[in-house]
Amino acid sequence: MASLPVEVLFGIYLGLLTGIIPALVSWALGFVFKYVTGVTVPAFGVVVLAVAIAGVNGGLMALNDPTFTQSANQIRLSVALVVVLMLSLYAHSAGDRMGAEFPRKLSLRKLTDRTLSTDVVELVGGRGQVAVRVSGDVGDMEGYPPVPAELRREIREWSGTFPADVPVVELEARVADRLRTEFDLTDVAVTLDERASATVNAAPPLGGLSKRIPSGKRGVSVRALVPTGTARGDEVALATADRTYHGRVVSLRSDHAARPADATDGGTAPPPDPTLSPSLPSADGGDGRVTLAVEAGQAASLLGATVDRLTVRSRGTRREYELLTILRRAGNRIRKVALREGSPVAGTTIGEAALRDAYGVTVLAVRHEGNWQFAPRGAQALAAGDDLFVVGSYDAVTAFREAMA
């Protein structure tokens, strides 16, 4: 007879070897009975059947059999029997639990449909909305150049609100379209999880200026004093000595990287590095070069003209979108924050809470007791259950949301 540890190891090995089939049978019994009849098979009956299948002298009666109790391999067989019992009991419990949770009616659509968690859906005006945020790093798309670091950071900080009553697949397509439009991406792929967190793979904007010039228009590049905030897509008016031209901005190039010659470099300045004056989505103000889409008949006369003044024309009455865009370009973010019970500012006023000094955010609107107050004053009361729209840097609004939660 071998030593006790060796006998125990032999017993475990024998139990695992002989307990696989009994465990599968126990799982099948537990699952089928629970799924079909809703009844749980008694564990004792499953154990007896499992031991019988394992062939240990016909079940639990083997424990009283002298050929078993007086055998030289008594320890080994006892350990093997215990292992078989444990495997069978665990498999039976797992099968019973799976049978209770398994859906009674299955279809291919139910297996492929994905849904959002109810925790991330907010009711606004009687309709469900969900705030989609980018999680993790922004990946590159195969076959395209890598996304620049600055653009990758902007996409990472992006968020948007979408209706929650559409399938997740359609919601992913809407998020991809929004990202493609806002960041002028060549291609983008979006995958959403149940928490509305988006995994994004993107391809950066490519040259393709011709794709942004409408049919029947011509692209003309001119030098001008560009107002701060001018962006691609803006309608502008160019005033020259003899006439005014109207067109749409399709490209911008800033001169902020060019450095004039001075005494420190001997009166010579290096040529501007094209990597330091890239084509920008918006201008930071000052001299620059603007490419416009103008009428074909105006292109020839504009080419040789000197621009005296460039004026950005209003896009119409939907100026709230322009305000949001300007705030975003300035590095600010707008977020909706719900005040919870125990919130540090609940029971105070905006002035008493000193949100701008304490958190670095400004309140744009408050829904207090069901009524919206826009551009609220310092005397505006705040209470648990109120909704606030605040503006600030990405870090500030994130920290504020966490503090209020």
Secondary structure, 3 states (H helix, E strand, C coil): CCCHHHHHHHHHHHHHHHHHHHHHHHHHHHHHHHHHCCCCCCHHHHHHHHHHHHCCCCCHHHHHCHHHHCCCCHHHHHHHHHHHHHHHHHHHHHHHHHHHHCCCCCCHHHHHCCCCCHHHEEEECCEEEEEEEECCCCEECCCCCCCCHHHHHHHHCCEEEEECCCCHHHHHHHHHHHHHHHHCCCEEEEEECCCCEEEEEEECCCCCHHHHCCCCEEEEEEEEEECCCCECCCEEEEECCCCEEEEEEEEEEECCCCCCCCHHHCCCCCCCCCCCCCECCECCCEEEEEEEEEEHHHHHHHHCCCCCEEEECCCCCCHHHHHHHHHHHCCEEEEEEECCCCCCCCCCEHHHHCHHHHHCCEEEEEEECCEEEECCCCCCECCCCCEEEEEEEHHHHHHHHHHHC
